[in-house]
Amino acid sequence: MPEFRSPFSGLSLGRKLTDAELIRAIRFMIAAEYEAIQLCSQLAESTDNKLVIEVLKEISEDEREHAGSFLRLLYELDPEEEKYYKEGAEEVEEEIEDLLKDMKKTLKKKEEKPESKEDESEDKEEEKEETNETDD
């Protein structure tokens, strides 16, 4: 787990960062933004104070924007990074498509499934009652 006190954790000071170190520091900053989002959400859910809830909600939204800014910067510094995020998103899209196909198949099978014996019995009872009513 990174130390969030310093984006330079584990790095030598007194010199400029290499590109690799800068990329790692930005990843830590993204993680820190997500941690701040989580902390704000938890604190907001832990109180009934409307002012606190509203302020924390606004801060959480700002942190999401910051995370997006850092992600965009990361993609610029390391184009391969964006490729991995896209591949991960595509994998989830495939899983969603598979799940939806399975759900459609299940629904189709249920629609095609013949009525149960219980349903048939109920239908026969209803028909009998209707016949008796018309006979009267």
Secondary structure, 3 states (H helix, E strand, C coil): CCCCCCCCCCCCCCCCCCHHHHHHHHHHHHHHHHHHHHHHHHHHHCCCCHHHHHHHHHHHHHHHHHHHHHHHHHHHHCHHHHHHHHHHHHHHHHHHHHHHHHHHHHHHHHHHCCCCHHHHHHHHHHHHHHHHHHHC
